[in-house]
Amino acid sequence: MNPIKEVCGKYCILRTRTYAKSYEYVSRLVAAAKQDFPALQDRDIRVVAFGGDRIKEMMGIEFEVPSDGDIPDSYSPIHEMYPLLA
């Protein structure tokens, strides 16, 4: 898995271009996030379903950058968060 890594302000988003929704898929995203932010705790990660037109119903994770974490260059900046499905 090669997740898409994005940052908007103090929040990071990891997702892919698939509609996968399994536990294994989410676990791989979480593992990638923890590799970049070792202090990240499971309780600080939100599993989300995106809305909008481009990535509607795709799953991903969001989390606030840990206070002791530097954002790696592999995270592309975006100007606004993606809408979420309720």
Residue, then its C-alpha position, 0 to 999 in steps of 0.5 A: m500500500n502506498p497511501i496518499k498523505e496530506v496535511c491541512g493546518k494541524y491535521c493529517i489525512l491518509r487515504t488511497r484511491t480505492y474504496a476498500k473498507s476492511y479492518e486490514y485496510v484501515s490497519r495499514l493506514v494506521a501503521a503508515a501514520k505511526q511510522d511517520f509519527p511514532a508518538l501517535q496513539d490509536r485514540d487520536i486517530r479517526v476513521v472517516a468516510f469522505g464525501g464530496d464529488r472526487i472521493k465520495e465514500m472512500m475511507g481514510i484516517e485523520f489525526e491531529v499532528p502530535s505536539d512533538g511531531d514534525i510533518p514529513d515532506s511526504y505529506s502534501p499540503i491541501h487548502e481545506m479538509y475533505p467533506l465527511l459523510a455523516 
